[in-house]
Amino acid sequence: MLENNSLRERINSVDSSTFESVALAVFNWQYSHNPLYQLYVDSLGRLPEEINRVNQIPFLPISFFKSFEIKTGVWEKETVFESSGTTGSISSKHFVKDEAYYLEGCKKTFQDHCGPIEQYQILALLPSYLERGNSGLISMVNAFMQDAIPGSGFYLNELDELKTQLEKAKLAGVPTILWGVTFALLDFAEAYQIDFPELIVMETGGMKGRRKEMIRQDVHQILQDALGVPHIHSEYGMTELFSQAYSKEGGIYTPSRIMKVVPRDLNDPLDYPYKARRGGLNIIDLANYNTCSFIETQDLGVVNEDGTFEVLGRIDNSEMRGCNLMIS
């Protein structure tokens, strides 16, 4: 059995040619050292010694993060990431052994998408996450701001101040990212018009129950018209994952190199990879090696042959939460 440090080294150096072998090693580690995951795998009648392909690995339903402390191995938590959820909902909790490792992976994935953080000013309109206070997204964006151009900062409800800062950035020619939860970006777009074509608008988080759900294309068009940008970027992540995926436009996400999305049959969650165009999304996140790397989400989507994916909405009868509640 691989020791934890050796496994981490393999994860850090994984590529497309080694992803399957590393994922299988992570599965065996987690089956042996995560009693809850072991019990779940056993309840499905799966024998670890017979699992020799990624497509045979069982995915843990994401709802388990609401009711259980998910850990692989015995360790003391450094912090806990908690989902923002919607009013009255039960939040998910992701126990974190090493926040620095999480942030290191976040930075690498972001820079693969947008380039060096140091070249940007980051303005974040993330009220629902700030109100929760222990969000993985806030931890990530805050870490980015430490390396970003001075003037970066969070905004709760100070839309006038945000507008002023954006105008300053435009006049000064400062490369800027406006990172916002969907409903708050729409609130801002309804109140102000700013023609800032160079601005990167990073939309995430959905409506959080604060606005009526909308088709993604309509949301992006409203934001494009109000902010004068040619397209909208998007970030896909969730409390239960350490990795993110990014979209430059159109809601087509590219996952990080240590993340893979696998479609499943909506009528049979144990049928994957599913060959039809639409299905539930299962996610392999190797960065979750201290918790659980194999997550059955409640997102509906499409996985393309090149590994990119689209999120079409929430699966019927699942609780509305998470990072993308819009339908396509």
C-alpha positions as CSV (number, residue, x, y, z in Angstrom):
1,M,0.0,0.0,0.0
2,L,1.3,3.4,-0.9
3,E,2.1,5.8,1.9
4,N,0.3,9.1,1.9
5,N,3.3,11.2,0.9
6,S,4.1,9.0,-2.0
7,L,0.6,9.2,-3.2
8,R,0.6,13.0,-3.0
9,E,3.7,13.1,-5.1
10,R,2.1,10.9,-7.8
11,I,-1.0,13.2,-7.8
12,N,1.1,16.3,-8.2
13,S,2.9,14.9,-11.2
14,V,-0.1,13.2,-12.8
15,D,-0.9,13.6,-16.5
16,S,-3.3,12.1,-19.0
17,S,-1.1,9.0,-19.4
18,T,-1.0,8.3,-15.7
19,F,-4.4,9.5,-14.5
20,E,-6.0,6.1,-14.4
21,S,-3.2,4.4,-12.5
22,V,-3.0,7.2,-10.0
23,A,-6.8,7.2,-9.6
24,L,-6.8,3.5,-8.9
25,A,-4.1,4.0,-6.3
26,V,-6.1,6.7,-4.6
27,F,-9.2,4.4,-4.6
28,N,-7.2,1.7,-2.9
29,W,-5.9,4.1,-0.4
30,Q,-9.3,5.5,0.4
31,Y,-11.0,2.1,0.6
32,S,-8.4,1.0,3.1
33,H,-8.3,4.1,5.2
34,N,-11.8,5.7,5.0
35,P,-14.2,3.5,6.9
36,L,-17.3,5.3,5.6
37,Y,-16.2,4.9,2.0
38,Q,-15.3,1.3,2.6
39,L,-18.7,0.6,4.0
40,Y,-20.4,2.3,1.0
41,V,-18.3,0.3,-1.5
42,D,-19.0,-2.9,0.4
43,S,-22.7,-2.2,0.4
44,L,-22.6,-2.1,-3.4
45,G,-21.1,-5.5,-3.4
46,R,-17.9,-4.2,-5.1
47,L,-14.6,-6.1,-4.4
48,P,-11.6,-3.8,-4.5
49,E,-9.4,-6.5,-5.9
50,E,-11.7,-6.7,-8.9
51,I,-11.6,-3.0,-9.6
52,N,-8.9,-2.4,-12.2
53,R,-10.3,0.4,-14.3
54,V,-11.5,3.9,-13.3
55,N,-15.0,3.2,-14.7
56,Q,-15.4,0.5,-12.0
57,I,-14.7,2.8,-9.1
58,P,-17.8,3.6,-6.9
59,F,-18.7,7.3,-6.5
60,L,-19.9,8.5,-3.1
61,P,-23.2,10.5,-3.2
62,I,-22.4,14.1,-2.5
63,S,-25.1,14.2,0.2
64,F,-22.9,12.3,2.5
65,F,-20.9,15.5,3.1
66,K,-24.1,16.8,4.8
67,S,-24.3,14.1,7.4
68,F,-20.8,12.6,7.9
69,E,-17.2,13.7,8.6
70,I,-15.5,12.5,5.5
71,K,-11.8,11.6,6.2
72,T,-9.3,9.2,4.8
73,G,-6.9,8.4,7.6
74,V,-6.7,9.8,11.1
75,W,-5.9,13.5,11.3
76,E,-6.9,16.7,13.0
77,K,-8.7,19.2,10.8
78,E,-7.0,22.5,10.0
79,T,-10.3,24.1,9.0
80,V,-13.7,23.2,7.6
81,F,-15.2,24.5,4.4
82,E,-19.0,24.9,4.5
83,S,-21.3,25.3,1.6
84,S,-23.3,28.5,1.2
85,G,-26.5,26.6,0.3
86,T,-29.9,28.3,0.2
87,T,-32.0,29.6,3.1
88,G,-33.0,26.7,5.4
89,S,-30.9,24.1,3.7
90,I,-28.5,21.8,5.4
91,S,-24.9,22.8,4.5
92,S,-22.2,20.4,3.4
93,K,-18.9,20.3,5.3
94,H,-15.5,19.5,3.9
95,F,-12.9,18.8,6.6
96,V,-9.6,20.2,5.5
97,K,-6.3,18.7,6.6
98,D,-4.0,21.0,4.6
99,E,-5.4,24.3,3.4
100,A,-2.1,25.3,1.9
101,Y,-2.2,22.3,-0.4
102,Y,-5.7,23.2,-1.5
103,L,-4.6,26.8,-2.3
104,E,-1.6,25.6,-4.2
105,G,-3.8,23.6,-6.5
106,C,-6.3,26.4,-6.9
107,K,-3.5,28.8,-8.0
108,K,-2.1,26.3,-10.5
109,T,-5.5,25.7,-12.1
110,F,-6.4,29.4,-12.2
111,Q,-3.1,30.3,-13.8
112,D,-3.6,27.6,-16.4
113,H,-6.8,29.4,-17.4
114,C,-6.0,33.1,-17.0
115,G,-2.2,33.4,-16.6
116,P,-0.2,34.8,-13.7
117,I,-2.3,36.2,-10.8
118,E,0.2,39.0,-10.3
119,Q,-1.0,40.7,-13.6
120,Y,-4.5,41.2,-12.3
121,Q,-6.5,43.3,-9.9
122,I,-9.3,41.1,-8.4
123,L,-12.6,42.5,-7.3
124,A,-14.9,40.0,-5.8
125,L,-18.7,40.3,-5.4
126,L,-19.5,37.2,-3.4
127,P,-22.1,38.2,-0.7
128,S,-23.5,34.8,0.0
129,Y,-20.0,33.3,0.6
130,L,-18.8,36.2,2.7
131,E,-21.9,35.9,4.8
132,R,-21.2,32.2,5.5
133,G,-17.6,33.1,6.4
134,N,-15.9,29.6,6.0
135,S,-16.1,29.1,2.3
136,G,-13.5,27.4,0.2
137,L,-14.2,29.9,-2.5
138,I,-13.5,32.8,-0.2
139,S,-10.3,31.1,1.0
140,M,-9.2,30.7,-2.7
141,V,-10.0,34.2,-3.9
142,N,-8.5,35.8,-0.8
143,A,-5.3,33.9,-1.4
144,F,-5.3,35.1,-5.0
145,M,-5.7,38.7,-3.8
146,Q,-2.5,38.4,-1.8
147,D,-0.6,38.1,-5.0
148,A,-2.8,40.4,-7.1
149,I,-2.4,44.1,-8.0
150,P,-3.1,46.4,-5.0
151,G,-6.7,47.6,-4.9
152,S,-8.1,44.1,-5.0
153,G,-10.8,43.4,-2.5
154,F,-14.2,41.9,-1.6
155,Y,-17.5,43.6,-1.8
156,L,-20.6,42.6,0.1
157,N,-23.3,45.1,-0.8
158,E,-21.2,48.1,-1.7
159,L,-22.2,48.3,-5.4
160,D,-21.4,52.0,-5.7
161,E,-17.9,51.5,-4.4
162,L,-17.4,48.5,-6.8
163,K,-18.5,50.7,-9.7
164,T,-16.1,53.4,-8.7
165,Q,-13.2,50.9,-8.5
166,L,-14.0,49.4,-11.9
167,E,-14.1,52.8,-13.5
168,K,-10.7,53.6,-11.9
169,A,-9.3,50.4,-13.2
170,K,-10.6,51.1,-16.7
171,L,-9.2,54.6,-16.8
172,A,-5.8,53.4,-15.5
173,G,-5.7,50.4,-17.9
174,V,-5.4,48.0,-15.0
175,P,-6.1,44.3,-16.0
176,T,-9.1,43.4,-13.8
177,I,-11.1,40.4,-12.9
178,L,-14.6,40.8,-11.5
179,W,-15.4,37.6,-9.7
180,G,-19.0,37.3,-8.7
181,V,-21.8,35.0,-7.7
182,T,-24.4,35.0,-10.4
183,F,-27.3,36.8,-8.6
184,A,-25.0,39.6,-7.3
185,L,-23.6,40.2,-10.8
186,L,-27.1,40.5,-12.1
187,D,-28.0,43.0,-9.3
188,F,-24.9,45.0,-10.3
189,A,-25.7,44.8,-14.0
190,E,-29.3,46.1,-13.4
191,A,-28.0,49.1,-11.5
192,Y,-25.0,50.2,-13.6
193,Q,-23.7,50.2,-17.2
194,I,-19.9,50.1,-17.6
195,D,-18.2,49.7,-21.0
196,F,-15.1,47.8,-20.0
197,P,-14.2,45.4,-22.8
198,E,-10.9,44.3,-21.2
199,L,-12.6,43.3,-18.0
200,I,-12.7,39.5,-17.2
201,V,-16.0,38.7,-15.6
202,M,-15.8,35.4,-13.7
203,E,-19.3,34.2,-12.9
204,T,-19.9,31.4,-10.3
205,G,-22.3,30.2,-7.7
206,G,-25.7,30.4,-9.3
207,M,-28.7,32.2,-7.8
208,K,-28.6,30.8,-4.2
209,G,-32.4,31.0,-4.1
210,R,-32.2,34.8,-4.2
211,R,-33.4,35.2,-7.8
212,K,-35.5,33.3,-10.3
213,E,-33.5,30.7,-12.2
214,M,-32.5,31.8,-15.7
215,I,-31.1,30.2,-18.8
216,R,-27.3,30.7,-18.8
217,Q,-27.2,32.3,-22.2
218,D,-29.7,35.0,-21.0
219,V,-27.6,35.7,-17.9
220,H,-24.4,36.0,-19.8
221,Q,-26.0,38.3,-22.4
222,I,-27.3,40.6,-19.6
223,L,-23.8,40.8,-18.1
224,Q,-22.2,41.3,-21.5
225,D,-24.5,44.2,-22.3
226,A,-24.2,45.9,-19.0
227,L,-20.4,45.6,-18.6
228,G,-19.4,45.9,-22.3
229,V,-17.5,42.6,-22.4
230,P,-17.3,40.2,-25.3
231,H,-17.9,37.1,-23.3
232,I,-18.3,35.8,-19.7
233,H,-15.9,33.4,-18.0
234,S,-17.2,30.9,-15.4
235,E,-15.7,29.0,-12.6
236,Y,-17.1,25.6,-11.5
237,G,-16.3,24.3,-8.1
238,M,-18.0,23.2,-4.9
239,T,-17.4,22.7,-1.2
240,E,-17.0,18.9,-1.6
241,L,-14.2,19.4,-4.2
242,F,-10.7,20.8,-3.9
243,S,-10.3,21.3,-7.7
244,Q,-12.0,23.7,-10.1
245,A,-12.9,23.9,-13.7
246,Y,-13.0,27.1,-15.8
247,S,-14.8,28.2,-18.9
248,K,-13.7,31.0,-21.1
249,E,-17.1,31.4,-22.7
250,G,-20.3,29.5,-23.4
251,G,-20.3,27.5,-20.2
252,I,-17.9,24.8,-21.6
253,Y,-15.6,23.9,-18.7
254,T,-12.1,22.6,-18.8
255,P,-11.3,20.6,-15.6
256,S,-7.9,20.8,-13.9
257,R,-5.4,18.1,-14.8
258,I,-6.2,16.2,-11.6
259,M,-9.9,16.2,-12.2
260,K,-12.1,14.1,-14.5
261,V,-15.8,14.3,-15.1
262,V,-17.7,11.1,-15.8
263,P,-21.4,11.0,-17.0
264,R,-23.9,8.6,-15.4
265,D,-27.3,7.3,-16.3
266,L,-30.0,9.3,-14.4
267,N,-32.1,6.2,-14.0
268,D,-29.3,4.0,-12.9
269,P,-26.6,5.9,-10.9
270,L,-24.3,2.8,-11.1
271,D,-24.3,2.9,-14.9
272,Y,-21.2,5.0,-16.1
273,P,-19.7,6.2,-18.2
274,Y,-23.0,6.9,-19.8
275,K,-23.0,7.2,-23.6
276,A,-26.1,9.4,-24.0
277,R,-25.7,13.1,-24.5
278,R,-27.0,14.1,-21.1
279,G,-26.5,12.5,-17.7
280,G,-25.6,13.1,-14.1
281,L,-22.1,14.2,-13.4
282,N,-19.6,12.1,-11.4
283,I,-16.4,13.8,-10.6
284,I,-12.9,12.3,-9.8
285,D,-10.9,14.9,-7.9
286,L,-7.5,13.5,-7.0
287,A,-6.8,16.5,-4.8
288,N,-9.4,15.1,-2.4
289,Y,-7.0,12.3,-1.4
290,N,-7.5,13.0,2.3
291,T,-11.3,12.9,2.1
292,C,-13.0,11.2,-0.9
293,S,-11.9,11.6,-4.5
294,F,-14.9,10.0,-6.1
295,I,-18.1,12.1,-5.9
296,E,-21.5,11.6,-7.4
297,T,-22.9,15.1,-7.8
298,Q,-26.4,16.3,-8.3
299,D,-25.6,18.2,-11.4
300,L,-26.9,17.4,-14.8
301,G,-24.6,17.9,-17.7
302,V,-22.8,16.8,-20.9
303,V,-19.3,15.4,-21.0
304,N,-17.5,16.0,-24.3
305,E,-15.0,13.5,-25.9
306,D,-12.1,15.8,-25.1
307,G,-12.9,15.8,-21.4
308,T,-14.5,19.3,-21.3
309,F,-18.1,19.4,-19.9
310,E,-21.2,21.6,-19.6
311,V,-23.5,21.9,-16.6
312,L,-27.1,22.0,-17.7
313,G,-28.7,22.4,-14.3
314,R,-29.8,20.5,-11.2
315,I,-31.2,17.0,-11.4
316,D,-34.9,16.9,-10.6
317,N,-35.8,16.4,-6.9
318,S,-32.3,17.3,-5.8
319,E,-31.9,20.2,-3.3
320,M,-30.9,23.5,-5.0
321,R,-27.4,24.4,-3.9
322,G,-23.9,24.5,-5.2
323,C,-22.1,26.4,-7.8
324,N,-24.3,26.3,-10.9
325,L,-28.1,26.3,-10.6
326,M,-28.8,27.6,-14.1
327,I,-30.3,25.5,-16.9
328,S,-29.2,25.6,-20.5
